[in-house]
Amino acid sequence: MVLLKNIISEIEQFAPPAFQEDYDNSGLQTGNPEMEINGVLITLDVTEEVIEDAVAHGDNLIIAHHPVTLKGIKSFTGKTHPERIFMEAVRKNIAIYSAHTSIDSVEHGVSGILAKKIGLSNVEVLSPRPGLLIKLVTFVPADYAEKVRASIFDAGAGVIGNYDSCSYNLEGRGSFRAGENTNPFVGDKGTIHYEKEERIETILPAHLKNKVLKALFESHPYEEVAYDLYPLENQWPQVGFGAIGDLKEPRTEEEVLKKIKISTGAECIRHTELSGKPVKRIAVCGGSGSFLLKDAIRKGADIFVSSDFKYHQYQEADRKIVIADIGHYESEQFTKEVFFELLTKKFPNFAVRLTKVSTNPIKYF
């Protein structure tokens, strides 16, 4: 038996809700977290045809990249597309979950798989996000330092890139005087006590703060745990928007555009004037990525692959880079594979399907 909450937990470990933008509406759209899931249907968008596909195959969970709506709904009369979807999902007892800008922000998410499909290597996040990390400093009796370190590391602290269990440790001497209503671990009430302690410093994602503090309090021997939390402005290299990487060999711009078109199935590519220079470095962003144009230029990309550029934004390329607009759906379609790989690895004997319904609202004549 697989419960909805267990599936959600796996997705949110990969793409934490804390990574979503303020305007977003990711998360559980319909359904009870305690409900048993019979089958999962994965899609980019939830449409009425996707609901029909789920019903026809007995799937009672739809996982989508785009939420049904980014705005609130004040009534359910069936007069709008989102209202009809929600009403039918509730009628058929189908849960809907979306991971939108949260999965946009992870290293191997939307842009990461697009870079892979195009054939890039040495891939890294194009625009790492700042302000998502905090530093924890605590003071522990020397004999208990290893236990406390192990506990907070297990809770998610101390990860820097491909390294874990990262901390800085300094030996020193702490002092305190226990009051009458205390039960001190060491020392006597009413007397100043000096204890050999270690100062432990480590870094952690801000969204794991409560989990790490819980581990700290449970593993620390003192009644009153001394600790400090510091917000950091450091960028998080593994979290952010877009991706950038290199081709194995330089190619002409025409060769690269042709490869992109074939790799993504794009029916057309809108692009800026070609420069005639060889292409080695390519930046990508699944979805609306025009806000990353300056980042792509700054990091030396020859071509920037994304979608939804406006007329005047093409001029901002200023012959410093070639913009290749492949379409919103085309740039995000492989997100379905990210969900599929994640869930089939975690639940190998469970029914997970990719919908065959095309949800691209844009057609070409």
Contacts in CASP RR format, 6 or more apart in sequence:
PFRMAT RR
TARGET T0000
AUTHOR 0000-0000-0000
METHOD contacts of the structure
MODEL  1
MVLLKNIISEIEQFAPPAFQEDYDNSGLQTGNPEMEINGVLITLDVTEEV
IEDAVAHGDNLIIAHHPVTLKGIKSFTGKTHPERIFMEAVRKNIAIYSAH
TSIDSVEHGVSGILAKKIGLSNVEVLSPRPGLLIKLVTFVPADYAEKVRA
SIFDAGAGVIGNYDSCSYNLEGRGSFRAGENTNPFVGDKGTIHYEKEERI
ETILPAHLKNKVLKALFESHPYEEVAYDLYPLENQWPQVGFGAIGDLKEP
RTEEEVLKKIKISTGAECIRHTELSGKPVKRIAVCGGSGSFLLKDAIRKG
ADIFVSSDFKYHQYQEADRKIVIADIGHYESEQFTKEVFFELLTKKFPNF
AVRLTKVSTNPIKYF
1 36 0 8 1.000
2 36 0 8 1.000
2 37 0 8 1.000
2 347 0 8 1.000
2 350 0 8 1.000
3 33 0 8 1.000
3 34 0 8 1.000
3 35 0 8 1.000
3 36 0 8 1.000
3 37 0 8 1.000
4 28 0 8 1.000
4 31 0 8 1.000
4 32 0 8 1.000
4 33 0 8 1.000
4 34 0 8 1.000
4 35 0 8 1.000
4 36 0 8 1.000
4 37 0 8 1.000
4 61 0 8 1.000
4 95 0 8 1.000
4 97 0 8 1.000
5 33 0 8 1.000
5 34 0 8 1.000
7 37 0 8 1.000
7 40 0 8 1.000
7 61 0 8 1.000
7 63 0 8 1.000
7 97 0 8 1.000
7 343 0 8 1.000
7 347 0 8 1.000
8 27 0 8 1.000
8 28 0 8 1.000
8 33 0 8 1.000
8 97 0 8 1.000
10 342 0 8 1.000
10 343 0 8 1.000
10 346 0 8 1.000
10 347 0 8 1.000
11 63 0 8 1.000
11 97 0 8 1.000
11 99 0 8 1.000
11 339 0 8 1.000
11 342 0 8 1.000
11 343 0 8 1.000
12 99 0 8 1.000
12 102 0 8 1.000
14 103 0 8 1.000
14 106 0 8 1.000
14 342 0 8 1.000
15 99 0 8 1.000
15 102 0 8 1.000
15 103 0 8 1.000
15 105 0 8 1.000
15 106 0 8 1.000
15 109 0 8 1.000
16 102 0 8 1.000
16 205 0 8 1.000
16 207 0 8 1.000
17 26 0 8 1.000
17 27 0 8 1.000
17 102 0 8 1.000
17 207 0 8 1.000
18 102 0 8 1.000
18 132 0 8 1.000
18 205 0 8 1.000
18 206 0 8 1.000
18 207 0 8 1.000
19 101 0 8 1.000
19 102 0 8 1.000
19 105 0 8 1.000
19 106 0 8 1.000
19 129 0 8 1.000
19 132 0 8 1.000
19 207 0 8 1.000
19 239 0 8 1.000
19 240 0 8 1.000
20 26 0 8 1.000
20 100 0 8 1.000
20 101 0 8 1.000
20 102 0 8 1.000
20 105 0 8 1.000
21 101 0 8 1.000
23 70 0 8 1.000
24 67 0 8 1.000
24 70 0 8 1.000
24 100 0 8 1.000
24 101 0 8 1.000
24 102 0 8 1.000
25 67 0 8 1.000
25 69 0 8 1.000
25 70 0 8 1.000
25 71 0 8 1.000
25 72 0 8 1.000
25 98 0 8 1.000
25 100 0 8 1.000
26 67 0 8 1.000
26 98 0 8 1.000
26 99 0 8 1.000
26 100 0 8 1.000
26 101 0 8 1.000
26 102 0 8 1.000
27 67 0 8 1.000
27 97 0 8 1.000
27 98 0 8 1.000
27 99 0 8 1.000
28 95 0 8 1.000
28 96 0 8 1.000
28 97 0 8 1.000
29 46 0 8 1.000
29 67 0 8 1.000
29 68 0 8 1.000
29 86 0 8 1.000
29 89 0 8 1.000
29 95 0 8 1.000
29 96 0 8 1.000
29 97 0 8 1.000
29 98 0 8 1.000
30 86 0 8 1.000
30 89 0 8 1.000
30 90 0 8 1.000
30 94 0 8 1.000
30 95 0 8 1.000
30 96 0 8 1.000
31 89 0 8 1.000
31 93 0 8 1.000
31 94 0 8 1.000
31 95 0 8 1.000
31 96 0 8 1.000
32 95 0 8 1.000
35 60 0 8 1.000
35 93 0 8 1.000
35 95 0 8 1.000
37 60 0 8 1.000
37 61 0 8 1.000
37 95 0 8 1.000
37 350 0 8 1.000
38 58 0 8 1.000
38 59 0 8 1.000
38 60 0 8 1.000
38 351 0 8 1.000
39 57 0 8 1.000
39 58 0 8 1.000
39 59 0 8 1.000
39 60 0 8 1.000
39 61 0 8 1.000
39 350 0 8 1.000
39 351 0 8 1.000
39 352 0 8 1.000
39 353 0 8 1.000
40 59 0 8 1.000
40 61 0 8 1.000
40 62 0 8 1.000
40 63 0 8 1.000
40 343 0 8 1.000
40 350 0 8 1.000
40 351 0 8 1.000
40 352 0 8 1.000
40 353 0 8 1.000
41 50 0 8 1.000
41 53 0 8 1.000
41 54 0 8 1.000
41 57 0 8 1.000
41 59 0 8 1.000
41 61 0 8 1.000
41 62 0 8 1.000
41 63 0 8 1.000
41 353 0 8 1.000
41 354 0 8 1.000
41 355 0 8 1.000
42 62 0 8 1.000
42 63 0 8 1.000
42 64 0 8 1.000
42 336 0 8 1.000
42 339 0 8 1.000
42 340 0 8 1.000
42 343 0 8 1.000
42 352 0 8 1.000
42 353 0 8 1.000
42 354 0 8 1.000
42 355 0 8 1.000
43 50 0 8 1.000
43 62 0 8 1.000
43 63 0 8 1.000
43 64 0 8 1.000
43 65 0 8 1.000
43 336 0 8 1.000
43 354 0 8 1.000
43 355 0 8 1.000
43 357 0 8 1.000
43 359 0 8 1.000
44 64 0 8 1.000
44 65 0 8 1.000
44 66 0 8 1.000
44 329 0 8 1.000
44 332 0 8 1.000
44 333 0 8 1.000
44 335 0 8 1.000
44 336 0 8 1.000
44 359 0 8 1.000
45 64 0 8 1.000
45 65 0 8 1.000
45 66 0 8 1.000
45 359 0 8 1.000
45 361 0 8 1.000
46 62 0 8 1.000
46 64 0 8 1.000
46 66 0 8 1.000
46 68 0 8 1.000
46 85 0 8 1.000
46 96 0 8 1.000
46 98 0 8 1.000
46 359 0 8 1.000
47 81 0 8 1.000
47 85 0 8 1.000
47 357 0 8 1.000
47 359 0 8 1.000
48 81 0 8 1.000
48 84 0 8 1.000
48 85 0 8 1.000
48 88 0 8 1.000
49 357 0 8 1.000
49 359 0 8 1.000
50 62 0 8 1.000
50 64 0 8 1.000
50 355 0 8 1.000
50 357 0 8 1.000
50 359 0 8 1.000
51 62 0 8 1.000
51 85 0 8 1.000
51 88 0 8 1.000
51 89 0 8 1.000
51 92 0 8 1.000
51 94 0 8 1.000
53 59 0 8 1.000
53 355 0 8 1.000
53 356 0 8 1.000
53 357 0 8 1.000
54 60 0 8 1.000
54 62 0 8 1.000
54 92 0 8 1.000
54 94 0 8 1.000
55 92 0 8 1.000
55 94 0 8 1.000
57 353 0 8 1.000
59 94 0 8 1.000
59 351 0 8 1.000
59 353 0 8 1.000
60 92 0 8 1.000
60 93 0 8 1.000
60 94 0 8 1.000
60 95 0 8 1.000
61 94 0 8 1.000
61 95 0 8 1.000
61 96 0 8 1.000
61 97 0 8 1.000
62 89 0 8 1.000
62 94 0 8 1.000
62 95 0 8 1.000
62 96 0 8 1.000
62 97 0 8 1.000
63 97 0 8 1.000
63 98 0 8 1.000
63 99 0 8 1.000
63 339 0 8 1.000
63 343 0 8 1.000
64 96 0 8 1.000
64 97 0 8 1.000
64 98 0 8 1.000
65 98 0 8 1.000
65 99 0 8 1.000
65 100 0 8 1.000
65 103 0 8 1.000
65 110 0 8 1.000
65 332 0 8 1.000
65 335 0 8 1.000
65 336 0 8 1.000
65 339 0 8 1.000
66 98 0 8 1.000
66 100 0 8 1.000
67 98 0 8 1.000
67 100 0 8 1.000
68 82 0 8 1.000
68 85 0 8 1.000
68 86 0 8 1.000
68 96 0 8 1.000
68 98 0 8 1.000
69 82 0 8 1.000
73 80 0 8 1.000
73 82 0 8 1.000
73 83 0 8 1.000
73 86 0 8 1.000
75 83 0 8 1.000
76 83 0 8 1.000
76 86 0 8 1.000
76 87 0 8 1.000
77 83 0 8 1.000
78 84 0 8 1.000
78 87 0 8 1.000
85 96 0 8 1.000
88 94 0 8 1.000
89 95 0 8 1.000
89 96 0 8 1.000
99 339 0 8 1.000
103 109 0 8 1.000
103 110 0 8 1.000
103 335 0 8 1.000
103 338 0 8 1.000
104 110 0 8 1.000
104 111 0 8 1.000
104 240 0 8 1.000
104 241 0 8 1.000
104 242 0 8 1.000
104 286 0 8 1.000
104 287 0 8 1.000
105 129 0 8 1.000
105 239 0 8 1.000
105 240 0 8 1.000
105 241 0 8 1.000
106 238 0 8 1.000
106 239 0 8 1.000
106 240 0 8 1.000
107 124 0 8 1.000
107 125 0 8 1.000
107 238 0 8 1.000
107 239 0 8 1.000
107 240 0 8 1.000
107 243 0 8 1.000
108 338 0 8 1.000
109 335 0 8 1.000
109 338 0 8 1.000
110 286 0 8 1.000
110 287 0 8 1.000
110 332 0 8 1.000
110 334 0 8 1.000
110 335 0 8 1.000
110 338 0 8 1.000
111 125 0 8 1.000
111 126 0 8 1.000
111 241 0 8 1.000
111 242 0 8 1.000
111 243 0 8 1.000
111 284 0 8 1.000
111 285 0 8 1.000
111 286 0 8 1.000
112 123 0 8 1.000
112 242 0 8 1.000
112 243 0 8 1.000
112 284 0 8 1.000
113 334 0 8 1.000
113 335 0 8 1.000
113 337 0 8 1.000
113 338 0 8 1.000
114 243 0 8 1.000
114 264 0 8 1.000
114 284 0 8 1.000
114 285 0 8 1.000
114 286 0 8 1.000
114 305 0 8 1.000
114 331 0 8 1.000
114 332 0 8 1.000
114 334 0 8 1.000
115 123 0 8 1.000
115 243 0 8 1.000
115 244 0 8 1.000
115 245 0 8 1.000
115 282 0 8 1.000
115 284 0 8 1.000
116 123 0 8 1.000
117 263 0 8 1.000
117 264 0 8 1.000
117 334 0 8 1.000
118 259 0 8 1.000
118 260 0 8 1.000
118 263 0 8 1.000
118 264 0 8 1.000
118 282 0 8 1.000
118 284 0 8 1.000
118 305 0 8 1.000
119 247 0 8 1.000
119 263 0 8 1.000
120 243 0 8 1.000
120 244 0 8 1.000
120 245 0 8 1.000
120 246 0 8 1.000
120 247 0 8 1.000
120 282 0 8 1.000
120 284 0 8 1.000
121 245 0 8 1.000
121 246 0 8 1.000
121 247 0 8 1.000
121 248 0 8 1.000
122 245 0 8 1.000
122 246 0 8 1.000
123 243 0 8 1.000
123 244 0 8 1.000
123 245 0 8 1.000
124 237 0 8 1.000
124 243 0 8 1.000
124 244 0 8 1.000
124 245 0 8 1.000
125 237 0 8 1.000
125 238 0 8 1.000
125 239 0 8 1.000
125 240 0 8 1.000
125 241 0 8 1.000
125 242 0 8 1.000
125 243 0 8 1.000
125 244 0 8 1.000
126 240 0 8 1.000
126 241 0 8 1.000
126 242 0 8 1.000
126 243 0 8 1.000
126 244 0 8 1.000
126 283 0 8 1.000
126 284 0 8 1.000
126 285 0 8 1.000
126 292 0 8 1.000
126 295 0 8 1.000
126 296 0 8 1.000
126 299 0 8 1.000
127 240 0 8 1.000
127 241 0 8 1.000
127 242 0 8 1.000
127 292 0 8 1.000
127 295 0 8 1.000
128 235 0 8 1.000
128 236 0 8 1.000
128 237 0 8 1.000
128 238 0 8 1.000
128 239 0 8 1.000
128 240 0 8 1.000
129 235 0 8 1.000
129 236 0 8 1.000
129 239 0 8 1.000
129 240 0 8 1.000
129 241 0 8 1.000
130 233 0 8 1.000
130 234 0 8 1.000
130 235 0 8 1.000
130 236 0 8 1.000
131 206 0 8 1.000
131 231 0 8 1.000
131 232 0 8 1.000
131 233 0 8 1.000
131 234 0 8 1.000
131 236 0 8 1.000
132 205 0 8 1.000
132 206 0 8 1.000
132 207 0 8 1.000
132 236 0 8 1.000
132 239 0 8 1.000
133 203 0 8 1.000
133 204 0 8 1.000
133 205 0 8 1.000
133 206 0 8 1.000
133 232 0 8 1.000
133 234 0 8 1.000
133 236 0 8 1.000
134 203 0 8 1.000
134 204 0 8 1.000
134 205 0 8 1.000
134 206 0 8 1.000
134 209 0 8 1.000
134 229 0 8 1.000
134 230 0 8 1.000
134 231 0 8 1.000
134 232 0 8 1.000
135 201 0 8 1.000
135 202 0 8 1.000
135 203 0 8 1.000
135 204 0 8 1.000
135 229 0 8 1.000
135 230 0 8 1.000
135 232 0 8 1.000
136 152 0 8 1.000
136 157 0 8 1.000
136 200 0 8 1.000
136 201 0 8 1.000
136 202 0 8 1.000
136 203 0 8 1.000
136 204 0 8 1.000
136 212 0 8 1.000
136 216 0 8 1.000
136 227 0 8 1.000
136 228 0 8 1.000
136 229 0 8 1.000
137 199 0 8 1.000
137 200 0 8 1.000
137 201 0 8 1.000
137 227 0 8 1.000
137 228 0 8 1.000
137 229 0 8 1.000
137 230 0 8 1.000
138 148 0 8 1.000
138 199 0 8 1.000
138 200 0 8 1.000
138 216 0 8 1.000
138 220 0 8 1.000
138 225 0 8 1.000
138 226 0 8 1.000
138 227 0 8 1.000
138 228 0 8 1.000
139 174 0 8 1.000
139 197 0 8 1.000
139 198 0 8 1.000
139 199 0 8 1.000
139 200 0 8 1.000
139 226 0 8 1.000
139 227 0 8 1.000
140 148 0 8 1.000
140 197 0 8 1.000
140 198 0 8 1.000
140 200 0 8 1.000
140 220 0 8 1.000
140 221 0 8 1.000
141 185 0 8 1.000
141 186 0 8 1.000
141 195 0 8 1.000
141 196 0 8 1.000
141 197 0 8 1.000
141 198 0 8 1.000
141 221 0 8 1.000
141 222 0 8 1.000
142 171 0 8 1.000
142 196 0 8 1.000
142 197 0 8 1.000
142 198 0 8 1.000
144 219 0 8 1.000
144 220 0 8 1.000
144 221 0 8 1.000
145 169 0 8 1.000
145 198 0 8 1.000
145 200 0 8 1.000
147 219 0 8 1.000
148 200 0 8 1.000
148 216 0 8 1.000
148 219 0 8 1.000
148 220 0 8 1.000
149 165 0 8 1.000
149 167 0 8 1.000
149 169 0 8 1.000
149 200 0 8 1.000
149 202 0 8 1.000
150 219 0 8 1.000
151 215 0 8 1.000
151 216 0 8 1.000
151 218 0 8 1.000
151 219 0 8 1.000
152 158 0 8 1.000
152 200 0 8 1.000
152 202 0 8 1.000
152 204 0 8 1.000
152 212 0 8 1.000
152 215 0 8 1.000
152 216 0 8 1.000
152 219 0 8 1.000
153 164 0 8 1.000
153 165 0 8 1.000
153 167 0 8 1.000
153 202 0 8 1.000
154 215 0 8 1.000
155 208 0 8 1.000
155 211 0 8 1.000
155 212 0 8 1.000
155 214 0 8 1.000
155 215 0 8 1.000
156 204 0 8 1.000
156 205 0 8 1.000
156 208 0 8 1.000
156 211 0 8 1.000
156 212 0 8 1.000
157 202 0 8 1.000
157 203 0 8 1.000
157 204 0 8 1.000
157 208 0 8 1.000
157 212 0 8 1.000
158 164 0 8 1.000
158 165 0 8 1.000
158 166 0 8 1.000
158 167 0 8 1.000
158 202 0 8 1.000
158 203 0 8 1.000
158 204 0 8 1.000
159 166 0 8 1.000
159 203 0 8 1.000
159 204 0 8 1.000
160 166 0 8 1.000
160 203 0 8 1.000
161 237 0 8 1.000
161 238 0 8 1.000
166 202 0 8 1.000
166 203 0 8 1.000
167 200 0 8 1.000
167 201 0 8 1.000
167 202 0 8 1.000
168 200 0 8 1.000
168 201 0 8 1.000
168 202 0 8 1.000
169 198 0 8 1.000
169 199 0 8 1.000
169 200 0 8 1.000
169 201 0 8 1.000
170 198 0 8 1.000
170 199 0 8 1.000
170 201 0 8 1.000
171 196 0 8 1.000
171 197 0 8 1.000
171 198 0 8 1.000
171 199 0 8 1.000
172 196 0 8 1.000
172 197 0 8 1.000
172 198 0 8 1.000
172 199 0 8 1.000
173 194 0 8 1.000
173 195 0 8 1.000
173 196 0 8 1.000
173 197 0 8 1.000
174 194 0 8 1.000
174 195 0 8 1.000
174 196 0 8 1.000
174 197 0 8 1.000
175 192 0 8 1.000
175 193 0 8 1.000
175 194 0 8 1.000
175 195 0 8 1.000
176 184 0 8 1.000
176 192 0 8 1.000
176 193 0 8 1.000
176 195 0 8 1.000
177 190 0 8 1.000
177 191 0 8 1.000
177 192 0 8 1.000
177 193 0 8 1.000
178 184 0 8 1.000
178 187 0 8 1.000
178 188 0 8 1.000
178 189 0 8 1.000
178 190 0 8 1.000
178 191 0 8 1.000
178 193 0 8 1.000
179 189 0 8 1.000
179 190 0 8 1.000
180 189 0 8 1.000
180 190 0 8 1.000
182 189 0 8 1.000
182 223 0 8 1.000
183 223 0 8 1.000
184 193 0 8 1.000
184 223 0 8 1.000
185 221 0 8 1.000
185 222 0 8 1.000
185 223 0 8 1.000
186 193 0 8 1.000
186 195 0 8 1.000
187 193 0 8 1.000
187 195 0 8 1.000
203 232 0 8 1.000
204 212 0 8 1.000
205 236 0 8 1.000
206 231 0 8 1.000
209 229 0 8 1.000
213 227 0 8 1.000
216 225 0 8 1.000
216 227 0 8 1.000
217 225 0 8 1.000
241 285 0 8 1.000
241 289 0 8 1.000
241 291 0 8 1.000
241 292 0 8 1.000
242 283 0 8 1.000
242 284 0 8 1.000
242 285 0 8 1.000
242 286 0 8 1.000
242 289 0 8 1.000
242 292 0 8 1.000
243 283 0 8 1.000
243 284 0 8 1.000
243 285 0 8 1.000
244 281 0 8 1.000
244 282 0 8 1.000
244 283 0 8 1.000
244 284 0 8 1.000
244 296 0 8 1.000
244 299 0 8 1.000
244 301 0 8 1.000
245 281 0 8 1.000
245 282 0 8 1.000
245 283 0 8 1.000
246 280 0 8 1.000
246 281 0 8 1.000
246 282 0 8 1.000
247 256 0 8 1.000
247 279 0 8 1.000
247 280 0 8 1.000
247 281 0 8 1.000
247 282 0 8 1.000
250 278 0 8 1.000
250 279 0 8 1.000
250 280 0 8 1.000
251 259 0 8 1.000
251 278 0 8 1.000
251 279 0 8 1.000
252 276 0 8 1.000
252 278 0 8 1.000
252 279 0 8 1.000
253 274 0 8 1.000
253 275 0 8 1.000
253 276 0 8 1.000
253 277 0 8 1.000
253 279 0 8 1.000
253 302 0 8 1.000
253 303 0 8 1.000
253 322 0 8 1.000
254 274 0 8 1.000
255 279 0 8 1.000
256 279 0 8 1.000
256 282 0 8 1.000
256 303 0 8 1.000
257 269 0 8 1.000
257 271 0 8 1.000
257 303 0 8 1.000
257 324 0 8 1.000
260 266 0 8 1.000
260 269 0 8 1.000
260 305 0 8 1.000
260 324 0 8 1.000
260 326 0 8 1.000
261 268 0 8 1.000
261 269 0 8 1.000
261 326 0 8 1.000
264 326 0 8 1.000
264 330 0 8 1.000
264 331 0 8 1.000
264 333 0 8 1.000
265 330 0 8 1.000
266 326 0 8 1.000
266 327 0 8 1.000
266 330 0 8 1.000
267 364 0 8 1.000
268 364 0 8 1.000
269 324 0 8 1.000
269 325 0 8 1.000
269 326 0 8 1.000
270 309 0 8 1.000
270 323 0 8 1.000
270 324 0 8 1.000
270 325 0 8 1.000
271 322 0 8 1.000
271 323 0 8 1.000
271 324 0 8 1.000
271 325 0 8 1.000
272 314 0 8 1.000
272 317 0 8 1.000
272 319 0 8 1.000
272 321 0 8 1.000
272 322 0 8 1.000
272 323 0 8 1.000
273 319 0 8 1.000
273 322 0 8 1.000
274 322 0 8 1.000
275 319 0 8 1.000
275 322 0 8 1.000
277 302 0 8 1.000
278 302 0 8 1.000
279 302 0 8 1.000
279 303 0 8 1.000
279 322 0 8 1.000
280 302 0 8 1.000
281 299 0 8 1.000
281 300 0 8 1.000
281 301 0 8 1.000
281 302 0 8 1.000
282 301 0 8 1.000
282 302 0 8 1.000
282 303 0 8 1.000
282 304 0 8 1.000
282 305 0 8 1.000
283 292 0 8 1.000
283 295 0 8 1.000
283 296 0 8 1.000
283 299 0 8 1.000
283 301 0 8 1.000
283 303 0 8 1.000
283 304 0 8 1.000
283 305 0 8 1.000
284 304 0 8 1.000
284 305 0 8 1.000
284 306 0 8 1.000
284 331 0 8 1.000
285 292 0 8 1.000
285 304 0 8 1.000
285 305 0 8 1.000
285 306 0 8 1.000
285 331 0 8 1.000
286 306 0 8 1.000
286 307 0 8 1.000
286 331 0 8 1.000
286 332 0 8 1.000
287 306 0 8 1.000
287 307 0 8 1.000
287 308 0 8 1.000
287 327 0 8 1.000
287 328 0 8 1.000
287 331 0 8 1.000
287 332 0 8 1.000
288 306 0 8 1.000
288 307 0 8 1.000
288 308 0 8 1.000
288 328 0 8 1.000
289 306 0 8 1.000
289 307 0 8 1.000
289 308 0 8 1.000
290 306 0 8 1.000
290 308 0 8 1.000
290 309 0 8 1.000
290 310 0 8 1.000
290 313 0 8 1.000
292 304 0 8 1.000
292 306 0 8 1.000
293 304 0 8 1.000
293 313 0 8 1.000
293 316 0 8 1.000
293 317 0 8 1.000
293 321 0 8 1.000
293 323 0 8 1.000
296 304 0 8 1.000
296 321 0 8 1.000
297 304 0 8 1.000
297 317 0 8 1.000
297 320 0 8 1.000
297 321 0 8 1.000
300 321 0 8 1.000
301 321 0 8 1.000
302 321 0 8 1.000
302 322 0 8 1.000
303 321 0 8 1.000
303 322 0 8 1.000
303 323 0 8 1.000
303 324 0 8 1.000
304 317 0 8 1.000
304 321 0 8 1.000
304 322 0 8 1.000
304 323 0 8 1.000
304 324 0 8 1.000
305 324 0 8 1.000
305 326 0 8 1.000
305 331 0 8 1.000
306 323 0 8 1.000
306 324 0 8 1.000
306 325 0 8 1.000
306 326 0 8 1.000
306 331 0 8 1.000
307 325 0 8 1.000
307 326 0 8 1.000
307 327 0 8 1.000
307 328 0 8 1.000
307 330 0 8 1.000
307 331 0 8 1.000
308 325 0 8 1.000
308 327 0 8 1.000
308 328 0 8 1.000
309 323 0 8 1.000
309 325 0 8 1.000
313 323 0 8 1.000
314 323 0 8 1.000
317 323 0 8 1.000
327 362 0 8 1.000
328 362 0 8 1.000
329 359 0 8 1.000
329 360 0 8 1.000
329 361 0 8 1.000
329 362 0 8 1.000
330 360 0 8 1.000
336 354 0 8 1.000
336 355 0 8 1.000
337 354 0 8 1.000
340 352 0 8 1.000
340 354 0 8 1.000
343 350 0 8 1.000
343 352 0 8 1.000
344 350 0 8 1.000
344 352 0 8 1.000
END
